[in-house]
Amino acid sequence: MDFSARYVALGDSFTEGLGDADPALPNQVRGWADRTAEQLALAHPEESWGYANLAIRGKKMNQILAEQIDAAVAMNPTLVTIYAGINDILRPKVDIDAMIAKYSDGLGKLAATGARLLVFTGYDASSSKVFASIRGRTAVYNELVREVAESHGAALVDYWRFREYNDWRLWGIDRMHMSTPGHINMANRVLEQLGETVRIPLPDLPPIPVRTTAVTIKENAAWTKEYVGPWVSRRLRGVSSGDNLSARWPALQSPLA
């Protein structure tokens, strides 16, 4: 099928949609990119929209550049979103300057297609007791991303400044990925950056529970065992949760299908 508008989403778990569960969809997730594509197609019925999502959880910068950039270019996109590099920042050692230099080369290939290009900064995890330690790295990464985005004429979705994500109800049970409301909010942020007026209604957030210290300690221990332990173990073993997964939407298709 020929599409007059072609949106390709690239990246890791953030763009794949982790935290926004939907058992009926590939990899059992939906995510902000699916929701954005749907809204774009609904808002512009005069165009035939195609949508592909090549993002796979756990992918690092070099993998995203090697596995997703050329595939996206081959689709002759009119819109590309990309989020990459945070899985590298989470590793014990990372050369951020060298990583962003490679990122710039990849962004250059995408920009050369003539597509609108949206690039994301990383989240300010200062409110997280686990991930606050990477705040400095993320800040350096973000400043370099701002530079390369500007050099390639890419728009910036400035996740770092989205203070609503200090509300943990926008995060999933693993505390690492956005919840369904978090993904809906991100879709709206992207739509805003694209100059669209349509917004997806946010579901009502549950009340913030009042927990005793004992309950908090018990919940934190359970979370550490169920999520942090396996996450650390995978990194020590050099494996990823996405090693045996394929891209959710590897070819252009209607987001309204």
Phi, psi and chi 1 to 4 in degrees:
 res  aa     phi    psi   chi1   chi2   chi3   chi4
   1 MET       -  135.6 -179.5  177.6  179.8      -
   2 ASP   -87.0  133.5  -67.7  -30.9      -      -
   3 PHE  -116.9  136.5  -61.8  103.7      -      -
   4 SER   -84.1  -20.5   58.7      -      -      -
   5 ALA  -130.2  132.5      -      -      -      -
   6 ARG  -133.8  111.1  -64.1  167.1  -64.0  -79.9
   7 TYR  -104.0  124.5  169.0   29.9      -      -
   8 VAL  -121.5  124.8 -175.8      -      -      -
   9 ALA  -105.7  130.6      -      -      -      -
  10 LEU  -124.2  153.6  -49.4  177.8      -      -
  11 GLY   142.5 -145.3      -      -      -      -
  12 ASP  -119.2 -147.1   53.3   29.2      -      -
  13 SER   -61.5  -30.5   59.6      -      -      -
  14 PHE   -56.9  -46.1  172.6   80.8      -      -
  15 THR   -86.7  -28.3  -58.4      -      -      -
  16 GLU   -61.4  -37.7 -176.1 -171.4  -11.1      -
  17 GLY   117.1   16.3      -      -      -      -
  18 LEU   -56.6  138.4 -102.5   68.2      -      -
  19 GLY   100.2  -17.6      -      -      -      -
  20 ASP  -110.6   80.2 -174.4   13.3      -      -
  21 ALA   -70.7  138.1      -      -      -      -
  22 ASP  -153.3   96.8 -170.2  -31.2      -      -
  23 PRO   -58.5  -19.3  -22.1   33.8      -      -
  24 ALA   -82.2   -9.6      -      -      -      -
  25 LEU  -106.2  160.9  -66.1  177.9      -      -
  26 PRO   -54.3  138.5  -26.8   35.6      -      -
  27 ASN    61.4    9.7  -62.8   -3.4      -      -
  28 GLN    61.6   28.4  -68.3   76.8   57.2      -
  29 VAL  -136.8  161.6  -65.8      -      -      -
  30 ARG  -114.5  -82.8 -170.7  177.0 -176.8 -172.5
  31 GLY    96.9  165.5      -      -      -      -
  32 TRP   -63.7  -33.9   65.8  -95.8      -      -
  33 ALA   -67.6  -43.3      -      -      -      -
  34 ASP   -58.2  -43.9  -80.5   26.2      -      -
  35 ARG   -67.4  -38.3  -64.3  174.8 -177.9  -83.5
  36 THR   -64.2  -46.0  -62.1      -      -      -
  37 ALA   -59.8  -42.4      -      -      -      -
  38 GLU   -61.2  -45.0 -180.0 -178.1   38.4      -
  39 GLN   -66.7  -37.1  -68.1  -58.1  -46.9      -
  40 LEU   -63.4  -41.6  -70.1  170.8      -      -
  41 ALA   -67.0  -38.7      -      -      -      -
  42 LEU   -69.8  -36.7  -69.4  171.0      -      -
  43 ALA   -75.9  -21.2      -      -      -      -
  44 HIS  -129.5   67.3  -60.6  -79.8      -      -
  45 PRO   -67.2  -14.5   24.8  -35.1      -      -
  46 GLU   -72.7  -12.4   74.1  -78.8    2.2      -
  47 GLU  -110.3  152.5  -63.7 -175.3  -83.8      -
  48 SER   -97.2  110.1  172.7      -      -      -
  49 TRP   -94.2  131.6  -80.9   85.7      -      -
  50 GLY  -112.9  145.9      -      -      -      -
  51 TYR  -139.3  132.6  166.2   60.3      -      -
  52 ALA  -131.9  143.4      -      -      -      -
  53 ASN  -128.5  108.8 -171.2  -34.7      -      -
  54 LEU   -97.7    0.7  -52.2 -176.2      -      -
  55 ALA   -69.2  141.6      -      -      -      -
  56 ILE  -136.5  132.6  -62.4  176.6      -      -
  57 ARG   -54.6  145.3   66.3 -164.9   70.3  177.1
  58 GLY    82.2   -7.6      -      -      -      -
  59 LYS   -70.6  136.5  -66.0  -64.1 -176.8 -179.4
  60 LYS   -94.3  173.9  -64.8 -169.0  -72.7 -175.8
  61 MET   -54.5  -51.9  178.5   67.7   78.8      -
  62 ASN   -60.2  -36.6  -75.4  -17.1      -      -
  63 GLN   -67.8  -43.3  -66.1  171.1  -56.3      -
  64 ILE   -62.9  -43.2  -68.4  169.3      -      -
  65 LEU   -65.3  -41.2  -63.0  178.3      -      -
  66 ALA   -75.8  -34.2      -      -      -      -
  67 GLU  -101.3  -19.9  -60.9  167.1   10.4      -
  68 GLN  -117.9  -30.1  -60.7  179.1   24.7      -
  69 ILE   -64.0  -54.5  -62.6  -69.4      -      -
  70 ASP   -63.9  -35.5  -71.5  -15.6      -      -
  71 ALA   -63.8  -39.2      -      -      -      -
  72 ALA   -67.9  -43.1      -      -      -      -
  73 VAL   -59.0  -39.3  169.4      -      -      -
  74 ALA   -64.5  -19.3      -      -      -      -
  75 MET   -85.6   -0.6  -64.3 -179.6 -168.3      -
  76 ASN    50.6   59.2 -169.4   25.2      -      -
  77 PRO   -69.7  154.2   29.6  -37.5      -      -
  78 THR  -104.8  -16.3   57.9      -      -      -
  79 LEU  -145.5  132.2  170.5   65.0      -      -
  80 VAL  -132.2  133.7  176.8      -      -      -
  81 THR  -116.4  140.7   59.9      -      -      -
  82 ILE  -143.4  135.9 -178.9  167.5      -      -
  83 TYR  -134.1  116.7 -178.5   92.5      -      -
  84 ALA  -152.4  150.6      -      -      -      -
  85 GLY   112.5  -19.7      -      -      -      -
  86 ILE   -69.8  -34.3  -60.4  -57.2      -      -
  87 ASN   -64.7  -28.7  -76.7  -39.6      -      -
  88 ASP   -70.2  -42.9  -61.3   76.9      -      -
  89 ILE   -61.7  -29.8  -70.2  174.4      -      -
  90 LEU   -75.3  -11.8  -71.4  168.4      -      -
  91 ARG   -77.3  158.2  -97.3   55.0  179.5 -171.6
  92 PRO   -58.1  -36.5  -25.5   34.6      -      -
  93 LYS  -130.3  138.4  -65.8 -178.0  179.4  179.9
  94 VAL  -155.8  136.2   59.0      -      -      -
  95 ASP   -95.7   95.2 -175.4  -23.7      -      -
  96 ILE   -65.6  -38.5  -62.4  176.8      -      -
  97 ASP   -61.5  -46.4  -67.0  -80.0      -      -
  98 ALA   -65.7  -38.9      -      -      -      -
  99 MET   -62.8  -44.9 -179.8  178.7   73.0      -
 100 ILE   -70.2  -29.9  -63.8  -62.9      -      -
 101 ALA   -61.3  -42.1      -      -      -      -
 102 LYS   -67.9  -39.1  -66.4  178.9 -179.1  178.4
 103 TYR   -59.4  -42.4 -163.7   21.4      -      -
 104 SER   -59.4  -40.8 -178.4      -      -      -
 105 ASP   -61.6  -42.7  -68.4  -20.0      -      -
 106 GLY   -65.4  -42.0      -      -      -      -
 107 LEU   -63.4  -34.5  -64.9  179.9      -      -
 108 GLY   -62.0  -40.2      -      -      -      -
 109 LYS   -64.0  -41.2  -70.0 -176.8  179.2 -180.0
 110 LEU   -68.4  -43.3  -65.4  171.3      -      -
 111 ALA   -63.3  -32.4      -      -      -      -
 112 ALA   -65.8  -17.0      -      -      -      -
 113 THR   -74.2  -15.4   65.7      -      -      -
 114 GLY    87.2    1.5      -      -      -      -
 115 ALA   -71.2  152.1      -      -      -      -
 116 ARG   -67.6  132.3  -65.4 -177.7   70.2 -179.3
 117 LEU  -121.3  123.8  179.4   58.0      -      -
 118 LEU  -114.4  127.3  -91.2   65.2      -      -
 119 VAL  -119.9  146.1  179.3      -      -      -
 120 PHE  -109.1  143.7  -67.0   75.9      -      -
 121 THR   -82.3  169.4   56.5      -      -      -
 122 GLY   -87.0  158.1      -      -      -      -
 123 TYR   -72.8  142.8  171.3   63.2      -      -
 124 ASP   -82.5  100.7 -179.6   -0.2      -      -
 125 ALA   -89.1   27.1      -      -      -      -
 126 SER   -61.8  -23.8   57.9      -      -      -
 127 SER   -86.3   -1.5   60.9      -      -      -
 128 SER  -100.0  126.6  167.8      -      -      -
 129 LYS   -67.9  -24.9  -67.3 -178.9  179.7  179.5
 130 VAL   -86.8  -45.9  174.6      -      -      -
 131 PHE  -100.6    0.5  -62.9  108.9      -      -
 132 ALA   -60.9  -24.6      -      -      -      -
 133 SER   -65.9  -19.7   60.9      -      -      -
 134 ILE   -96.6    9.6   67.7  165.3      -      -
 135 ARG   -59.1  -42.9 -169.9 -173.7 -168.9 -152.4
 136 GLY   -62.5  -44.2      -      -      -      -
 137 ARG   -60.6  -43.5  -78.4 -174.6  176.2 -173.1
 138 THR   -64.2  -38.5  -53.4      -      -      -
 139 ALA   -62.8  -42.0      -      -      -      -
 140 VAL   -64.4  -47.4  172.3      -      -      -
 141 TYR   -54.4  -46.7  162.2   88.1      -      -
 142 ASN   -61.9  -42.4  -74.0  -11.6      -      -
 143 GLU   -63.8  -39.4 -172.7   56.6   31.2      -
 144 LEU   -69.4  -36.5  -64.9  174.2      -      -
 145 VAL   -63.6  -41.2  164.7      -      -      -
 146 ARG   -57.2  -41.6  -64.5  178.6 -154.6  -81.8
 147 GLU   -64.9  -48.6  -69.9 -177.4    9.2      -
 148 VAL   -72.6  -31.7  -63.7      -      -      -
 149 ALA   -61.6  -46.2      -      -      -      -
 150 GLU   -63.2  -39.7 -177.4  177.7    0.0      -
 151 SER   -66.5  -25.3   69.9      -      -      -
 152 HIS  -104.3    8.0  -67.3  -65.1      -      -
 153 GLY    69.3   25.7      -      -      -      -
 154 ALA   -88.2  144.8      -      -      -      -
 155 ALA   -79.2  152.9      -      -      -      -
 156 LEU  -114.3  125.4 -167.7   71.2      -      -
 157 VAL   -96.6  104.1 -177.9      -      -      -
 158 ASP   -88.5   73.7 -153.8  -11.5      -      -
 159 TYR   -52.5  -36.5 -165.8    9.0      -      -
 160 TRP   -53.3  -32.5  177.3  -93.0      -      -
 161 ARG   -97.0    4.2  -63.5 -179.4  179.4  177.6
 162 PHE   -85.9   85.9  -63.9  170.1      -      -
 163 ARG   -69.2  -15.2  -64.4  -57.0  172.0 -163.2
 164 GLU   -61.7  -20.7   63.8  -93.3   30.2      -
 165 TYR   -78.7    1.5  -74.9   96.3      -      -
 166 ASN   -74.1  -11.3  -70.8  -24.6      -      -
 167 ASP   -85.0  113.2 -175.3  -26.2      -      -
 168 TRP   -71.0   -3.8  -75.2   96.6      -      -
 169 ARG   -74.7  -12.3  -69.2  172.8  -64.1  179.7
 170 LEU   -88.5    6.2  -64.2 -174.1      -      -
 171 TRP  -117.9  151.0  -66.2   88.3      -      -
 172 GLY   -76.6  178.7      -      -      -      -
 173 ILE   -64.6  -23.9 -167.8  171.4      -      -
 174 ASP   -81.6   -8.0   67.0   -0.8      -      -
 175 ARG    63.5   13.4  -52.4 -176.5 -169.7  178.0
 176 MET  -116.7  -24.0  -59.4  177.4 -168.6      -
 177 HIS  -126.6  150.7  -60.4   97.3      -      -
 178 MET   -63.3  147.2  -63.9  179.6  -65.2      -
 179 SER   -78.2  177.9   62.9      -      -      -
 180 THR   -55.6  -48.1  -66.5      -      -      -
 181 PRO   -59.5  -35.5  -26.2   36.0      -      -
 182 GLY   -64.2  -40.2      -      -      -      -
 183 HIS   -68.5  -39.2  -82.6  -82.4      -      -
 184 ILE   -63.4  -43.4  -69.3  173.2      -      -
 185 ASN   -61.2  -41.1 -175.8   77.2      -      -
 186 MET   -66.1  -38.8 -173.5   58.7   66.2      -
 187 ALA   -58.5  -42.6      -      -      -      -
 188 ASN   -65.4  -36.8  -73.8  -24.7      -      -
 189 ARG   -64.1  -40.7  -75.2  -71.7 -162.2  169.2
 190 VAL   -67.7  -43.5  172.5      -      -      -
 191 LEU   -59.1  -39.6  -69.4  166.0      -      -
 192 GLU   -61.9  -44.7  178.5 -177.4   13.5      -
 193 GLN   -63.6  -31.3 -179.0   60.6   56.3      -
 194 LEU   -78.6   -5.3  -69.8  170.4      -      -
 195 GLY    83.5   14.8      -      -      -      -
 196 GLU   -83.4  146.9  -59.2  -69.1  -23.0      -
 197 THR   -94.1  -19.1   57.7      -      -      -
 198 VAL   -68.7  144.2   63.6      -      -      -
 199 ARG  -135.9  147.7  -63.1  -69.0 -177.1  -89.4
 200 ILE   -89.3  127.0  -53.1  169.1      -      -
 201 PRO   -60.0  132.9  -20.8   32.1      -      -
 202 LEU   -79.9  136.5  -79.5  170.8      -      -
 203 PRO   -68.4  156.5   24.8  -33.1      -      -
 204 ASP   -63.3  131.8  -68.4  -26.7      -      -
 205 LEU   -82.6  143.6  -63.7  176.2      -      -
 206 PRO   -67.3  156.6   26.0  -34.8      -      -
 207 PRO   -61.2  148.7    8.8  -11.8      -      -
 208 ILE   -72.6  120.1  -62.5  174.8      -      -
 209 PRO   -70.9  147.3   25.4  -32.9      -      -
 210 VAL   -95.8  116.5  177.7      -      -      -
 211 ARG  -114.6  142.1  -65.7 -178.1  174.0   90.2
 212 THR   -75.5  164.6   63.9      -      -      -
 213 THR   -59.1  -40.5  -59.8      -      -      -
 214 ALA   -63.6  -43.3      -      -      -      -
 215 VAL   -65.2  -41.1  168.7      -      -      -
 216 THR   -61.4  -44.5  -61.3      -      -      -
 217 ILE   -61.8  -42.6  -68.0  172.3      -      -
 218 LYS   -64.3  -43.4 -178.2  178.0  179.7  180.0
 219 GLU   -66.4  -39.9  -71.1 -178.1  -10.6      -
 220 ASN   -64.9  -38.4  -73.4  -16.4      -      -
 221 ALA   -64.8  -42.6      -      -      -      -
 222 ALA   -65.3  -41.1      -      -      -      -
 223 TRP   -63.3  -43.0  170.0   70.5      -      -
 224 THR   -61.3  -42.3  -60.7      -      -      -
 225 LYS   -68.2  -43.0  179.3  179.6  179.7 -179.2
 226 GLU   -81.1  -32.5 -173.9  169.3   -5.5      -
 227 TYR  -119.1  -48.1  -64.0  105.0      -      -
 228 VAL   -69.7  -45.0  178.5      -      -      -
 229 GLY   -55.7  -54.1      -      -      -      -
 230 PRO   -61.4  -36.2  -26.7   36.1      -      -
 231 TRP   -62.1  -46.3  179.9   77.6      -      -
 232 VAL   -65.7  -41.7  171.1      -      -      -
 233 SER   -59.8  -43.0  175.1      -      -      -
 234 ARG   -61.1  -40.1  -72.6 -165.5  -61.4  -89.5
 235 ARG   -69.1  -37.2  -86.4  140.7 -171.0   80.2
 236 LEU   -66.4  -32.2  -67.7  174.7      -      -
 237 ARG   -90.5   -4.8  -69.1 -179.8  -72.3  118.4
 238 GLY    71.0   30.0      -      -      -      -
 239 VAL  -118.9  166.7  -60.5      -      -      -
 240 SER  -132.4  151.7  166.1      -      -      -
 241 SER   -65.6  -16.0   57.0      -      -      -
 242 GLY  -101.1    7.4      -      -      -      -
 243 ASP   -59.8  -33.5  -76.6  -13.8      -      -
 244 ASN  -107.1   16.6  -62.5  -44.6      -      -
 245 LEU  -106.5  153.5  -67.1  178.3      -      -
 246 SER  -108.5  164.3  -59.9      -      -      -
 247 ALA   -59.3  144.2      -      -      -      -
 248 ARG   -68.7  -46.3  -62.9 -179.2   54.3 -117.7
 249 TRP  -128.4   80.8  -52.3  116.1      -      -
 250 PRO   -74.4  -13.6   27.6  -34.9      -      -
 251 ALA  -129.1  154.7      -      -      -      -
 252 LEU   -62.5  132.8  -70.0  167.5      -      -
 253 GLN  -149.6  165.3   64.3  171.3   39.5      -
 254 SER   -68.0  131.8  170.3      -      -      -
 255 PRO   -72.1   -6.3   25.4  -33.6      -      -
 256 LEU  -101.2    3.5  -58.5  177.8      -      -
 257 ALA   -67.9      -      -      -      -      -
